[in-house]
Amino acid sequence: MKGKLIFASTITLGILASFVFFVFYLIAFFADIINIWFLIGLTVLTNLIFWLVTPFITDWMQRVFYKIKWVTFEEFSAEHKEVADFIKEVCAKHRIKIPRLRIIQDLNPTAYCYGSYPNNSRIVVSEGIFKYLDVDEQKAVICHEIGHIVNLDFIIMTIAVTLLQVLYEAYFIFLRARRARGGKKGDITPLIGLIAYVLYIIGSYLILYLSRTREYLADRFSAQHTGKPDSLSMALVKIAYGIAVETNTETADRLLASTRALGIYDYKAANSLGTSFKLATEKNKTETGRDLTKIFLFDIFSPWAFISEINSTHPLTGKRIRALAHYAKGIGKTSAFDFERVAQEGKLLDRNRLYGEFYEGIVIYSLPALAILGGLSLMVLNPLNYPALIGLLGTALLAQGLYRFQRKGGAPEKITVFELMQDPYSNPLRGRYVELDGQVIGKADAGSYLGEDVKMQDRSGCLIYLNYESAIPILGNIIFGLSKAKEMIGKSGKAIGWFRRSSFQIVDLDTVEVSGGKIKSYTRFWAIIAGICLLVLGLFLFII
C-alpha cells in the first residue's frame, strides 16, 4: 500500500511538474510578453514561507474561532492513558516527536492533523471522538492521523498545490498578455493560456486523486499498528453517525466545513450514510431489510460512485471499509463487514440497467456542454449564428430538466431513506420520485438564518437534506429561509420530491407538508423553465 502512495505521489508531482515546465518553456519562448521568472520565484518563495508558518496561523485561528483545549501530553495521558501510551509507542517506533495535542470542545466527532514537518505536527480531535468511539476505535483514529505525519503526505500536497498555483498564474499571465497586445491576428498567447488552464483542471483532479490515496495509506497505517482493522472501520461508521445526529451550531458547522479536506471523514456524506450504518449495525435488529450489505452496493458497483468520487478529497466510505476488510482477511482477522457477501450481491445486479442508465445519464449530463460546443462552432463559421448557440443551450437544458424530474406513474413512492440507501441503481442525475414521512429537525446549514434548505429525520431514523426553491429566485429563498423554514423545525409531516445520491444524498422538493400546511417547491419548474426561456429567446433572435 505504501508503494501505491509513492506511485501516486511520484506520478502526480511528476505530471504536475511537467505541466508547469511545459507551459513555461512556451513562456520563455515568448519572453517579450512579461518578465515571468520573478513571478515564478516569488510564487514558490511565498508558498514555502506559507508552508512554514501555516501551522502557527492555524493555531491562532483555532484559538480565535473554535473552542480548542490546549493540552500537554501529560494532561492528555491523565484522562486517556491507554490511548496516550499507544501514541507514545507508535511515535517511538517511527522516531518522531509526539505531536502536540488539541481537543476541540465539540461533540461532532472529527480528527485531523497539520504541520510543516513531522516534528512540528499537531493532532486535533474533538470530544465527540471520546463520546462515540470506544478505546480501540480512538486509537485507530489517532493512529490514522499519525500515519499522515509519518508518510509526509501533507508536504507532498503542499508541493502539488504550489505547482498547480503556478499553472493558474500562467493562465492569467497569458490572458493579460493578449489584452496588452490588443488581440493581434496570429497571436498564439490565448492558445498557450488555454493550454495552461486545461492543464490546471487536469492537475486539480490529480491532486484529488493523491488526496484519496493518502487516506487509504493512513487507513492501512492505522490497521497495521493497531492490528485491528475493524476498529477503524467501526470508527468511520460511528463518526458518520455522530456527525449526523449531533445538533450542529454555527461554529461546529464552520469547523466541519473548514477542515473538510483535512478531516478523517467527509462530513457532507454523514447524514443519510451515518444513520443508515447505525441502523444496520444495531445488535438488536427487530426489523427486516436492515441489511448493511446492500448499503455498500452503490459505493462498490455503481458507475455513478466513480464519478462522485473523482470530485472528492476522500474515498467513498464503502471502498475504505472494503480495503480495511481485505487487509483484515490478509492478516487472518475476521471482519464485521462481509464483503464476500457484497460481491455475491453485486453479481446479482442487473448490469444492463446499471450501466444503461449510467450511459444514458452521462449523455444527458453532457448535453449543455455539447450544445455550447456546437453553438460556438457555428459562430466560428459565422458570428451571426449566436441565436443558434442560445437555442441549442436552451434545448439541452430543457431535455436535461425533463430527464432529471420525472414522475413515473404520477404518484410518489412511499419509502424510507434507509430503503433508498440500499438501492444500487440510484444516481445523482435522474431523481427517484418519493414520499418521506418524518420530522424537520433543523436547517441544512447550521446557524444559517437565510438558508432555505432543511434537514429531515424520517420514520426509519435516517437523515436527509431537503432542497427547496422558491417561485421567486434568490429573494423568495431568502424570505423562506427567514420565515417558513425556521417555523418548520420540530414539526412532523411529509416531504415529496426527487431523491438523488452521489457522495452525499438529497431530496429536491416538490412539496412539503407540516402541521396541515402544504408548501410548494419549484425545483422542477426552474430546471425546465430556464431551458424554455433560452429556447424561445434563440428562436426569437433567429426570426428577427
C-alpha positions as CSV (number, residue, x, y, z in Angstrom):
1,M,0.0,0.0,0.0
2,K,2.9,2.4,0.7
3,G,4.1,1.7,-2.7
4,K,0.8,2.8,-4.0
5,L,1.2,6.2,-2.3
6,I,4.8,6.5,-3.6
7,F,3.5,5.7,-7.1
8,A,0.6,8.1,-6.8
9,S,2.8,10.9,-5.4
10,T,5.5,10.4,-8.0
11,I,3.0,10.3,-10.8
12,T,1.0,13.3,-9.5
13,L,4.0,15.5,-8.7
14,G,5.8,14.4,-11.9
15,I,2.9,15.2,-14.2
16,L,2.2,18.5,-12.5
17,A,5.9,19.5,-12.7
18,S,5.9,18.5,-16.4
19,F,2.8,20.6,-17.0
20,V,4.4,23.6,-15.3
21,F,7.7,23.3,-17.2
22,F,5.9,22.8,-20.5
23,V,3.9,26.0,-20.1
24,F,6.9,28.0,-19.0
25,Y,9.0,26.7,-21.9
26,L,6.4,28.4,-24.0
27,I,6.6,31.5,-21.8
28,A,10.3,31.6,-22.2
29,F,9.9,31.4,-26.0
30,F,7.7,34.5,-25.8
31,A,9.8,36.2,-23.1
32,D,8.9,39.6,-24.5
33,I,5.4,39.3,-23.1
34,I,6.2,39.7,-19.5
35,N,9.1,39.1,-17.1
36,I,7.7,35.9,-15.7
37,W,10.7,34.5,-13.8
38,F,10.5,36.8,-10.9
39,L,6.8,35.9,-10.5
40,I,7.6,32.2,-10.5
41,G,10.3,32.6,-7.9
42,L,8.0,34.8,-5.8
43,T,5.2,32.2,-6.1
44,V,7.5,29.4,-4.9
45,L,9.0,31.5,-2.1
46,T,5.6,32.7,-0.9
47,N,4.3,29.1,-0.8
48,L,7.5,28.0,1.0
49,I,7.0,30.6,3.7
50,F,3.3,29.9,3.9
51,W,4.1,26.2,4.4
52,L,6.4,27.0,7.3
53,V,4.1,29.5,9.0
54,T,0.7,27.9,8.3
55,P,0.8,25.7,11.5
56,F,1.1,28.8,13.6
57,I,-1.6,30.7,11.7
58,T,-3.8,27.6,12.1
59,D,-3.1,27.6,15.9
60,W,-4.1,31.3,16.1
61,M,-7.3,30.7,14.1
62,Q,-8.3,27.8,16.3
63,R,-7.8,29.9,19.4
64,V,-10.0,32.7,18.0
65,F,-12.8,30.8,16.2
66,Y,-13.1,27.4,17.9
67,K,-13.3,26.1,21.4
68,I,-9.9,24.5,21.4
69,K,-8.5,23.0,24.6
70,W,-4.7,23.1,24.5
71,V,-3.4,20.1,26.5
72,T,0.0,18.8,27.3
73,F,0.7,15.1,26.6
74,E,0.8,14.6,30.4
75,E,-2.7,16.1,30.8
76,F,-4.0,14.0,27.9
77,S,-2.5,10.9,29.4
78,A,-4.2,11.6,32.7
79,E,-7.6,11.4,31.0
80,H,-6.9,8.9,28.3
81,K,-3.9,6.8,29.5
82,E,-4.3,3.8,27.2
83,V,-4.6,6.0,24.1
84,A,-1.7,8.1,25.2
85,D,0.6,5.1,25.8
86,F,-0.3,3.9,22.3
87,I,0.6,7.2,20.8
88,K,3.9,7.2,22.6
89,E,4.6,3.7,21.3
90,V,3.9,4.4,17.7
91,C,5.8,7.7,17.7
92,A,8.8,6.0,19.3
93,K,8.7,3.2,16.6
94,H,8.9,5.8,13.8
95,R,11.4,8.1,15.7
96,I,9.2,11.2,15.6
97,K,8.3,13.6,18.4
98,I,4.9,13.1,20.0
99,P,2.6,15.6,18.1
100,R,1.1,18.5,20.0
101,L,-2.4,17.6,21.0
102,R,-5.5,19.8,20.8
103,I,-9.0,18.9,21.9
104,I,-12.0,20.6,20.2
105,Q,-14.8,21.2,22.8
106,D,-17.5,20.0,20.4
107,L,-19.4,16.7,20.2
108,N,-19.2,16.3,16.4
109,P,-16.7,13.5,16.1
110,T,-13.8,14.6,13.9
111,A,-10.0,14.4,13.8
112,Y,-7.2,15.9,11.7
113,C,-3.5,16.8,11.7
114,Y,-1.4,19.6,10.3
115,G,2.2,20.8,10.4
116,S,5.2,21.7,8.3
117,Y,7.2,18.5,9.1
118,P,6.9,15.5,11.4
119,N,8.4,17.1,14.5
120,N,6.3,20.2,14.1
121,S,3.0,18.4,13.8
122,R,-0.3,18.8,15.6
123,I,-3.2,16.3,16.0
124,V,-6.6,17.7,16.7
125,V,-9.5,15.6,18.0
126,S,-12.9,16.6,19.1
127,E,-14.6,15.5,22.3
128,G,-17.1,13.7,20.1
129,I,-14.3,11.1,19.3
130,F,-14.3,10.1,23.0
131,K,-18.1,10.1,23.2
132,Y,-18.9,7.9,20.2
133,L,-15.9,5.7,19.9
134,D,-14.5,3.0,22.3
135,V,-10.8,3.0,23.2
136,D,-9.7,0.7,20.3
137,E,-11.5,3.0,17.9
138,Q,-10.0,6.1,19.4
139,K,-6.5,4.5,19.0
140,A,-7.4,3.7,15.4
141,V,-8.4,7.2,14.5
142,I,-5.4,8.9,16.1
143,C,-3.1,6.3,14.5
144,H,-4.6,7.3,11.2
145,E,-3.6,10.9,11.8
146,I,-0.1,9.8,12.9
147,G,0.0,7.9,9.6
148,H,-0.4,11.1,7.7
149,I,2.5,12.6,9.7
150,V,4.9,9.6,9.2
151,N,4.1,9.4,5.5
152,L,4.8,13.1,4.9
153,D,1.8,13.4,2.7
154,F,0.9,16.9,3.8
155,I,4.3,18.0,2.5
156,I,3.7,16.3,-0.9
157,M,0.2,18.0,-1.0
158,T,1.9,21.4,-0.4
159,I,4.3,20.9,-3.3
160,A,1.5,19.8,-5.6
161,V,-0.7,22.7,-4.8
162,T,2.2,25.1,-5.4
163,L,2.7,23.7,-8.9
164,L,-1.0,23.9,-9.5
165,Q,-1.0,27.6,-8.5
166,V,1.8,28.3,-10.9
167,L,-0.2,26.9,-13.7
168,Y,-3.2,29.1,-12.8
169,E,-0.9,32.1,-12.7
170,A,0.3,31.2,-16.2
171,Y,-3.3,31.2,-17.4
172,F,-3.8,34.7,-16.1
173,I,-0.5,36.0,-17.4
174,F,-1.3,35.0,-21.0
175,L,-4.8,36.4,-20.6
176,R,-3.2,39.7,-19.7
177,A,-0.7,39.4,-22.5
178,R,-3.4,39.0,-25.0
179,R,-5.1,42.2,-23.8
180,A,-1.8,44.1,-23.8
181,R,-1.2,43.1,-27.5
182,G,-4.7,44.1,-28.5
183,G,-5.7,40.7,-29.8
184,K,-3.4,40.9,-32.9
185,K,-4.0,38.4,-35.6
186,G,-1.8,35.4,-35.4
187,D,-1.1,35.9,-31.7
188,I,-1.0,32.5,-30.1
189,T,-0.8,33.7,-26.5
190,P,-4.5,32.9,-26.0
191,L,-3.8,29.3,-27.1
192,I,-1.0,29.0,-24.5
193,G,-3.2,30.4,-21.8
194,L,-5.9,27.9,-22.7
195,I,-3.4,25.1,-22.5
196,A,-2.3,26.2,-19.1
197,Y,-5.9,26.3,-17.9
198,V,-6.7,22.9,-19.3
199,L,-3.6,21.5,-17.5
200,Y,-4.7,23.3,-14.3
201,I,-8.0,21.5,-14.5
202,I,-6.3,18.1,-15.0
203,G,-3.9,18.9,-12.2
204,S,-6.8,19.6,-9.8
205,Y,-8.2,16.1,-10.4
206,L,-4.7,14.6,-9.9
207,I,-4.4,16.4,-6.5
208,L,-7.8,15.0,-5.5
209,Y,-6.6,11.5,-6.6
210,L,-3.5,12.0,-4.4
211,S,-5.6,13.1,-1.5
212,R,-7.8,10.0,-1.7
213,T,-4.7,7.8,-2.0
214,R,-3.1,9.3,1.1
215,E,-6.4,8.5,3.0
216,Y,-6.1,4.8,2.0
217,L,-2.5,4.7,3.2
218,A,-3.3,6.4,6.5
219,D,-6.1,3.8,7.0
220,R,-3.6,1.0,6.3
221,F,-1.0,2.5,8.7
222,S,-3.7,2.5,11.4
223,A,-4.7,-1.1,10.7
224,Q,-1.1,-2.3,10.8
225,H,-0.2,-0.6,14.1
226,T,-3.4,-1.4,15.9
227,G,-3.7,-4.9,14.5
228,K,-7.4,-4.3,14.4
229,P,-8.6,-3.1,11.0
230,D,-12.2,-3.4,12.2
231,S,-11.6,-0.8,14.8
232,L,-11.1,1.9,12.2
233,S,-14.0,0.6,10.1
234,M,-16.3,0.9,13.0
235,A,-14.8,4.3,13.9
236,L,-15.7,5.6,10.4
237,V,-19.3,4.3,10.8
238,K,-19.6,5.9,14.2
239,I,-18.1,9.2,13.2
240,A,-20.6,9.4,10.3
241,Y,-23.4,8.7,12.8
242,G,-22.1,11.1,15.4
243,I,-21.8,14.0,12.8
244,A,-25.3,13.2,11.6
245,V,-27.1,13.2,14.9
246,E,-25.3,15.9,16.8
247,T,-27.1,19.2,16.9
248,N,-24.8,21.5,14.9
249,T,-24.1,25.0,15.9
250,E,-22.8,27.6,13.5
251,T,-19.4,27.2,15.0
252,A,-19.4,23.4,14.7
253,D,-20.7,23.6,11.1
254,R,-17.9,26.1,10.2
255,L,-15.4,23.8,11.8
256,L,-16.5,20.7,9.8
257,A,-16.6,22.7,6.6
258,S,-13.2,24.4,7.0
259,T,-11.5,21.1,7.9
260,R,-13.4,19.0,5.3
261,A,-10.3,18.1,3.3
262,L,-8.2,17.5,6.4
263,G,-10.7,15.6,8.5
264,I,-10.8,11.8,8.7
265,Y,-14.3,11.7,7.3
266,D,-16.1,13.9,4.7
267,Y,-18.9,15.4,6.8
268,K,-21.1,16.1,3.7
269,A,-21.6,12.3,3.4
270,A,-22.5,11.8,7.0
271,N,-26.3,12.4,7.3
272,S,-28.0,9.5,5.4
273,L,-25.0,7.3,5.4
274,G,-24.2,7.6,9.1
275,T,-27.7,6.9,10.3
276,S,-28.1,4.1,7.8
277,F,-25.0,2.4,9.0
278,K,-26.1,2.8,12.6
279,L,-29.4,1.2,11.9
280,A,-27.8,-1.7,10.0
281,T,-25.2,-2.4,12.7
282,E,-27.5,-2.3,15.7
283,K,-27.2,-5.6,17.6
284,N,-31.0,-5.9,18.2
285,K,-32.4,-6.0,14.7
286,T,-36.1,-6.1,15.1
287,E,-37.0,-5.0,11.6
288,T,-36.4,-6.9,8.3
289,G,-34.5,-5.3,5.4
290,R,-31.9,-3.6,7.6
291,D,-29.1,-5.0,5.5
292,L,-25.7,-3.3,5.6
293,T,-24.5,-5.3,2.6
294,K,-27.0,-3.5,0.3
295,I,-25.9,-0.1,1.6
296,F,-22.4,-0.8,0.3
297,L,-23.6,-1.8,-3.2
298,F,-23.7,1.7,-4.5
299,D,-20.2,2.6,-3.4
300,I,-18.7,-0.6,-4.8
301,F,-20.7,-1.3,-8.0
302,S,-22.4,1.9,-9.2
303,P,-20.5,3.7,-12.0
304,W,-22.0,6.9,-10.6
305,A,-20.0,6.2,-7.5
306,F,-16.8,6.6,-9.5
307,I,-18.0,9.9,-10.9
308,S,-18.9,11.1,-7.4
309,E,-15.5,10.0,-6.0
310,I,-13.3,11.8,-8.6
311,N,-14.5,15.1,-7.3
312,S,-13.9,14.2,-3.6
313,T,-10.9,14.5,-1.3
314,H,-11.9,11.3,0.5
315,P,-12.6,7.8,-0.9
316,L,-16.2,6.6,-0.6
317,T,-16.8,5.0,2.8
318,G,-17.8,1.7,1.3
319,K,-14.5,1.5,-0.5
320,R,-12.5,2.4,2.5
321,I,-14.1,-0.2,4.7
322,R,-13.7,-2.8,1.9
323,A,-10.0,-2.1,1.8
324,L,-9.8,-2.5,5.6
325,A,-11.8,-5.7,5.4
326,H,-9.4,-7.1,2.8
327,Y,-6.4,-6.2,4.9
328,A,-8.1,-7.9,7.9
329,K,-8.5,-11.1,5.9
330,G,-4.9,-10.9,4.8
331,I,-3.6,-11.0,8.4
332,G,-6.1,-13.7,9.5
333,K,-8.6,-11.4,11.2
334,T,-12.3,-11.6,10.8
335,S,-14.3,-8.6,9.9
336,A,-17.8,-7.5,10.9
337,F,-18.2,-6.4,7.3
338,D,-18.9,-9.3,4.9
339,F,-17.6,-8.1,1.5
340,E,-17.8,-11.6,0.1
341,R,-21.5,-11.3,0.5
342,V,-21.3,-7.8,-1.0
343,A,-19.5,-9.4,-4.0
344,Q,-22.2,-12.0,-4.3
345,E,-25.0,-9.4,-4.1
346,G,-23.1,-7.4,-6.8
347,K,-23.2,-10.4,-9.2
348,L,-27.0,-10.4,-9.0
349,L,-27.3,-6.8,-10.1
350,D,-28.9,-6.0,-13.4
351,R,-25.8,-4.8,-15.4
352,N,-27.9,-3.7,-18.3
353,R,-29.9,-1.4,-16.0
354,L,-26.9,-0.3,-14.0
355,Y,-24.8,0.7,-17.0
356,G,-27.6,1.5,-19.4
357,E,-29.0,4.2,-17.1
358,F,-25.4,5.4,-16.4
359,Y,-24.5,5.9,-20.1
360,E,-27.9,7.4,-20.8
361,G,-27.4,9.8,-17.8
362,I,-23.9,10.8,-18.9
363,V,-25.2,11.8,-22.3
364,I,-28.0,13.9,-20.7
365,Y,-25.5,15.4,-18.3
366,S,-23.2,16.4,-21.2
367,L,-25.9,17.9,-23.4
368,P,-25.3,21.6,-22.2
369,A,-21.6,21.3,-22.8
370,L,-22.2,19.7,-26.2
371,A,-24.7,22.4,-27.1
372,I,-22.2,25.2,-26.2
373,L,-19.5,23.5,-28.2
374,G,-21.8,23.1,-31.2
375,G,-23.1,26.7,-30.9
376,L,-19.5,28.1,-30.7
377,S,-18.5,26.0,-33.8
378,L,-21.4,27.6,-35.7
379,M,-20.3,31.1,-34.5
380,V,-16.8,30.4,-35.8
381,L,-18.3,29.9,-39.3
382,N,-20.4,33.0,-38.9
383,P,-20.6,35.2,-35.7
384,L,-24.3,36.0,-36.6
385,N,-25.1,32.4,-35.6
386,Y,-25.3,33.3,-31.9
387,P,-29.1,32.7,-31.8
388,A,-28.2,29.0,-32.6
389,L,-25.9,28.9,-29.5
390,I,-28.7,30.2,-27.3
391,G,-31.3,27.9,-28.8
392,L,-29.2,24.8,-28.6
393,L,-28.3,25.5,-25.0
394,G,-32.0,26.1,-24.2
395,T,-32.9,22.8,-25.8
396,A,-30.2,20.9,-23.9
397,L,-31.3,22.4,-20.6
398,L,-34.9,21.6,-21.3
399,A,-34.1,18.0,-22.1
400,Q,-31.9,17.7,-19.0
401,G,-34.6,19.2,-16.8
402,L,-37.3,16.8,-18.1
403,Y,-35.0,13.9,-17.6
404,R,-34.0,14.9,-14.0
405,F,-37.5,15.4,-12.7
406,Q,-39.7,12.5,-13.9
407,R,-42.8,11.4,-12.2
408,K,-43.2,7.8,-13.2
409,G,-46.8,6.7,-12.5
410,G,-47.7,10.1,-11.3
411,A,-47.8,9.3,-7.6
412,P,-44.7,9.4,-5.4
413,E,-43.4,6.1,-4.0
414,K,-43.8,5.9,-0.2
415,I,-40.5,4.7,1.1
416,T,-37.8,5.4,3.8
417,V,-34.4,6.9,3.4
418,F,-32.9,3.6,4.7
419,E,-34.5,1.7,1.9
420,L,-33.3,4.3,-0.6
421,M,-29.8,3.9,0.7
422,Q,-30.0,0.2,-0.2
423,D,-30.8,1.0,-3.9
424,P,-27.6,0.5,-6.0
425,Y,-29.4,1.9,-9.1
426,S,-29.9,5.4,-7.6
427,N,-28.0,8.2,-9.2
428,P,-27.3,11.9,-8.9
429,L,-29.0,12.9,-12.1
430,R,-32.4,11.3,-12.6
431,G,-34.2,11.5,-9.3
432,R,-36.4,8.9,-7.8
433,Y,-39.9,10.4,-7.1
434,V,-40.6,9.6,-3.4
435,E,-42.6,10.5,-0.4
436,L,-40.9,10.5,3.0
437,D,-42.6,10.8,6.4
438,G,-40.6,12.3,9.3
439,Q,-39.7,15.4,11.3
440,V,-37.9,18.5,10.2
441,I,-35.0,18.8,12.8
442,G,-33.1,21.8,11.6
443,K,-31.5,23.9,8.8
444,A,-29.3,22.1,6.3
445,D,-26.6,24.6,7.1
446,A,-26.4,25.0,10.9
447,G,-26.6,28.6,12.1
448,S,-27.7,29.9,8.6
449,Y,-30.5,32.4,9.1
450,L,-31.0,32.9,5.4
451,G,-30.7,29.3,4.3
452,E,-33.9,27.8,2.8
453,D,-32.9,24.1,2.9
454,V,-33.8,21.9,5.9
455,K,-32.8,18.5,7.3
456,M,-35.4,15.8,8.0
457,Q,-35.3,12.7,10.1
458,D,-37.6,10.2,8.5
459,R,-39.6,7.3,10.2
460,S,-36.7,4.9,9.7
461,G,-34.4,7.2,11.8
462,C,-32.3,8.3,8.8
463,L,-31.5,11.9,8.0
464,I,-31.8,13.6,4.6
465,Y,-31.3,17.1,3.2
466,L,-34.4,18.7,1.6
467,N,-33.7,21.2,-1.2
468,Y,-36.3,24.0,-1.6
469,E,-36.6,26.5,-4.4
470,S,-39.0,29.5,-4.3
471,A,-41.2,30.7,-7.2
472,I,-39.2,33.9,-6.9
473,P,-35.4,33.1,-7.3
474,I,-33.0,34.3,-4.6
475,L,-35.3,36.8,-2.9
476,G,-38.0,34.2,-2.4
477,N,-35.5,31.7,-1.0
478,I,-34.2,34.3,1.5
479,I,-37.7,35.1,2.7
480,F,-38.5,31.4,3.0
481,G,-35.3,30.8,5.0
482,L,-36.1,33.7,7.4
483,S,-39.7,32.6,7.9
484,K,-41.2,29.3,6.9
485,A,-38.1,27.2,7.1
486,K,-37.5,28.3,10.6
487,E,-41.1,27.6,11.6
488,M,-40.9,24.1,10.1
489,I,-38.2,23.0,12.6
490,G,-39.5,20.5,15.1
491,K,-42.7,19.7,13.2
492,S,-43.7,16.4,11.7
493,G,-45.0,15.9,8.2
494,K,-44.2,14.5,4.8
495,A,-41.8,15.5,2.0
496,I,-42.4,14.7,-1.7
497,G,-39.6,15.1,-4.2
498,W,-36.8,13.6,-6.1
499,F,-34.1,11.6,-4.2
500,R,-30.6,11.8,-5.6
501,R,-27.4,10.1,-4.5
502,S,-23.8,10.8,-5.1
503,S,-21.1,11.3,-2.4
504,F,-24.0,12.7,-0.3
505,Q,-27.8,12.4,-0.5
506,I,-30.5,15.0,-1.1
507,V,-34.2,15.3,-2.0
508,D,-35.2,18.1,-4.4
509,L,-38.6,19.1,-3.1
510,D,-41.8,19.0,-5.0
511,T,-44.0,19.7,-1.9
512,V,-43.6,19.5,1.8
513,E,-46.5,19.3,4.3
514,V,-46.1,20.1,8.0
515,S,-48.9,20.8,10.6
516,G,-51.6,20.6,7.9
517,G,-49.9,23.3,5.7
518,K,-48.7,22.5,2.2
519,I,-45.7,24.3,0.7
520,K,-44.9,24.1,-2.9
521,S,-41.2,24.0,-4.1
522,Y,-40.2,25.0,-7.6
523,T,-37.1,22.9,-8.2
524,R,-38.6,21.2,-11.2
525,F,-40.2,24.3,-12.5
526,W,-36.9,26.3,-12.7
527,A,-35.0,23.4,-14.1
528,I,-37.4,23.3,-17.1
529,I,-38.3,27.0,-17.5
530,A,-34.7,28.0,-17.8
531,G,-34.4,25.8,-20.9
532,I,-37.7,27.0,-22.4
533,C,-36.8,30.7,-21.9
534,L,-33.4,30.3,-23.7
535,L,-35.0,28.2,-26.5
536,V,-37.7,30.9,-27.1
537,L,-35.1,33.6,-27.0
538,G,-32.9,31.8,-29.5
539,L,-35.9,31.3,-31.9
540,F,-36.9,35.0,-31.5
541,L,-33.4,36.2,-32.3
542,F,-33.2,33.9,-35.3
543,I,-36.6,35.1,-36.7
544,I,-35.8,38.8,-36.3
